């Protein structure tokens, strides 16, 4: 009977060790994916500039410098933040930029009618679908504007 209990404990210890090994392996693979994602270059990066005072409702030409490293499909939308807690997110639309390094692009952009006087920040937010069931999110550097 003692031998049977010892055998039973050995099996339980083996199963426990096996389960722990599988868990560590799964965690290490997640860590590898995370490290890879953190160390790899972003799929898209860029910044825009505009150096004149703007008016609410005005259409301006923002000069962008963009590096896009993917041909995956995706969507993007403008996000506006301003004085007195102003916040507006435009609807997401399919992205249309081709891939390339440090592309200089002029994009006509309409300042929201509701934008209050003062500082206004524009960011472009979106994601690419390079992997099934996964969104690769991005957020371009803000464009700082002044509404007069």
C-alpha positions in Angstrom: 0.0 0.0 0.0 2.9 2.4 0.8 4.4 1.7 -2.7 1.0 2.4 -4.3 0.7 5.8 -2.5 4.3 6.6 -3.4 3.6 5.8 -7.1 0.4 7.9 -6.9 2.3 10.9 -5.5 5.1 10.5 -8.1 2.4 10.6 -10.9 0.8 13.7 -9.3 4.2 15.4 -9.0 5.0 14.5 -12.7 1.6 16.0 -13.8 2.2 19.1 -11.8 5.7 19.6 -13.1 4.4 19.0 -16.7 1.6 21.6 -16.2 4.1 24.1 -14.8 6.5 23.5 -17.7 3.6 24.1 -20.2 2.6 27.3 -18.4 6.2 28.6 -18.4 6.6 27.7 -22.1 3.3 29.6 -23.0 4.3 32.6 -20.9 7.8 32.7 -22.5 6.2 32.6 -26.0 3.9 35.5 -25.0 7.0 37.3 -23.7 8.8 36.7 -27.0 5.9 38.1 -29.0 5.7 41.1 -26.7 9.5 41.7 -26.9 9.3 41.4 -30.7 6.4 43.9 -30.9 8.1 46.4 -28.6 11.5 46.2 -30.4 10.2 46.2 -34.0 9.7 49.4 -35.9 6.1 50.7 -36.0 4.1 49.9 -39.0 3.5 53.7 -39.5 4.9 56.8 -38.0 4.8 60.4 -38.8 4.2 64.0 -37.9 2.4 66.9 -39.3 3.0 70.7 -39.2 1.0 73.8 -39.7 2.3 77.2 -38.5 -0.5 79.7 -39.0 -3.5 80.5 -36.8 -6.6 78.7 -37.9 -10.4 79.4 -37.7 -13.1 76.9 -36.7 -14.5 75.5 -39.9 -11.5 76.5 -42.0 -9.9 73.9 -44.4 -6.1 74.0 -44.1 -3.3 72.1 -45.8 -1.3 70.1 -43.2 2.2 69.0 -44.3 2.8 65.4 -43.1 6.1 63.4 -43.1 5.1 59.8 -42.9 6.9 56.5 -43.0 4.6 53.5 -43.7 6.1 50.0 -43.5 3.1 47.9 -44.4 0.7 47.2 -47.2 -1.9 45.7 -44.9 -5.4 47.0 -44.9 -6.5 49.3 -42.1 -8.6 52.2 -40.9 -7.8 55.6 -39.4 -9.6 58.6 -38.1 -8.8 62.1 -36.8 -9.0 62.9 -33.0 -9.2 66.5 -31.9 -8.5 67.9 -28.4 -8.7 71.5 -27.4 -9.4 74.1 -24.8 -12.1 73.7 -22.1 -12.2 69.9 -22.5 -13.0 69.9 -26.2 -12.8 66.4 -27.7 -14.0 65.1 -31.0 -13.2 61.8 -32.8 -14.1 61.6 -36.5 -15.4 58.3 -38.0 -12.7 55.8 -39.0 -12.2 55.4 -42.7 -10.1 53.0 -44.8 -6.4 54.0 -45.0 -5.2 54.9 -48.4 -1.5 55.6 -48.1 1.0 53.5 -50.0 4.0 52.3 -48.1 7.2 54.3 -48.3 9.9 56.1 -46.3 9.6 59.7 -45.1 6.9 60.6 -47.7 5.9 64.2 -47.7 2.2 64.5 -48.1 -0.1 67.5 -48.0 -3.6 66.6 -46.6 -6.5 69.1 -46.7 -8.0 69.1 -43.2 -11.1 70.9 -42.0 -10.9 72.3 -38.5 -14.0 71.3 -36.6 -16.7 74.0 -36.5 -17.0 73.4 -32.7 -13.3 74.0 -32.0 -12.9 76.6 -29.2 -10.5 79.5 -29.5 -7.0 78.5 -28.1 -4.8 75.5 -28.5 -6.1 72.6 -30.6 -4.4 69.2 -31.1 -5.0 66.9 -34.0 -3.9 63.2 -33.9 -4.5 60.4 -36.4 -5.4 57.1 -34.7 -6.1 53.8 -36.4 -5.1 50.2 -36.9 -3.9 47.8 -39.5 -5.1 44.2 -39.9 -1.8 42.4 -40.7 -2.6 39.3 -38.6 -6.0 37.5 -38.5 -8.1 38.6 -35.5 -5.6 41.2 -34.4 -5.5 45.0 -34.7 -2.1 46.7 -34.9 -3.0 50.1 -33.4 -1.1 53.3 -34.2 -1.2 56.9 -33.1 0.7 59.5 -35.2 2.4 62.4 -33.4 0.1 65.4 -32.7 -0.2 68.4 -34.9 -0.4 71.5 -32.7 -2.7 74.2 -33.9 -3.9 77.6 -32.6 -7.6 78.6 -33.2 -8.0 82.4 -33.3 
